[in-house]
Amino acid sequence: MYSFALRGGRWSLALIFAALGACADQPPTTAPAAPPKPNFGIGPIITVTNTSGGTGTGSLRWATRQATVYSVILFDPSLAGATITLDSTLKVGPDVTIEGPQTKGITIGGGGTTGVVDLAGGAALRNVTITGGKGCVGAGVVAWNGHVTVEHTTVTGNRAECYDALGGGIYADSLTLINSTVTGNWSRLWAGGIFYRRHLTMINSTVTHNTAGSGQAGGIDSNNQSTGVLRNSIIALNSGLNCQTWAVLTYEGRNLTNNSTCGSSPALVIGDPLLGELADNGGPTKTRAFAFNSPALNAGTNCNVTADQRYVPRDAQCDLGAFEFTDFTTVALTIDPNTRVDATGRALLTGTLKCTRDGSFRLALELHQDQKVGNEIVDIHSASDIPVNCSTTRKSWSATMVLSNGEAYQAGAARATAQTLNTPASVTPAGVASAVKISLTRK
């Protein structure tokens, strides 16, 4: 039996774990957490060939019963994108990996009647969606002992419904979450998204829109002596608290939340991530994309994850969370071929621009002309930058180019360049170089 002291008005967990111990295959342990390491062992490969939620040959439950340490459970290619609805919680043995197809993944559901998966230490999930779970603890994923890993996976639509429920999406002793989304889960009392007992490592993952009762942490919750490391992740827009305050959280890279409930750190930015709905944005599992003006865009530092949840390559300056933005605004620039110089020697350089999305930035412009001075060819040039408003309709721009030191443009050939300047992170820089013909305006 495990007893936890009252913390900040929180009820004792003694009765909860006394009740859970009666039904758990492996009771929780209070041993110190081992350093979290993803453990996708390569051993015997077992292939699931049908979508049965029962025990028949070729079913997922049949495969887990055949598995030994370091087994990898795969799925026949014909099952890519399929849903397996279980008739009871699926128990996964130690150091066993369940890996859905990388193209469309696999959905494992509890049908709203049972918990979904019970992972033993060292077990791992990759390229799967865990949904429709119902239980008291870890309705989507429960892992009583040891360290487990969840990667390229979405945990959504799971409900911990008992009076003292915790961990609507995930309950784990020790957990590494990489390139994964935990969203839309619910707990009657504590931890709508994730409850962990000892240690959490979260890398380029998103925990959002989870709900917990009584003003508790809709996002992540943990025990008093637990630790957590978050790197380039999003924990935002959960009900009540995004994080319970007694968790000892270390932030690496840069992370994003919408309030101060996860503490403070130079590596923790507060702002609205501007997330979209959970949707099929490609890859094995659904994700929450973010808007082009989200503070998550290009905000990561010390990026060491080369692809996002969908296996889309990440930039060197990665985005925060499980989704890497790719819908950058592109700019089409032109320079008109003819430029006129007035009586004062000022040239009027003109052109057009068009963008795939409305936006404002500046254009840096240069006009060059080679002139013979004595026995030398000298580059006579001027530069300017102007503000522009770009839209999906082609617009004209113009800039007056002024020389100094008594220089003057001559009628004849010249060359001009236009380059975007001070563009937002969502705009792909653009530039154009063009030959132009200078003509002089008569007095």
Secondary structure, DSSP 4 states (H G I P E B T S, - for coil): ------BTTBPPSHHHHHHHHHH-SS----SPPPPP--------EEEE-S--SSSSTTSHHHHHHH--TT-EEEE-GGGTT-EEE-SSPEEE-TT-EEE--TTT-EEEE-TTTS--EEEPTT-EEESEEEE--EESB-SSEEEEEEEEEEES-EEES-EE-STT-B-SSEEEEEEEEES-EEES-EESSB-SSEEEEEEEEEES-EEES-EESTT-EEEEEE-TT-EEEEES-EEES-SBEEE-TTSEEEEES-EEESSGGG---TTEEES---EEEEE--SSSS-EEEE-TT-TTTT---S----B-TT-PBPPSSPPSSS------B-EEEEE-SEEEE-TTS-EEEEEEEEESS-EEEEEEEEEEEEEEETTEEEEEEEEEEEEEEE-SS-EEEEEEE---TT----SEEEEEEEEEES--TTB---EEEEEEEEEEPP-
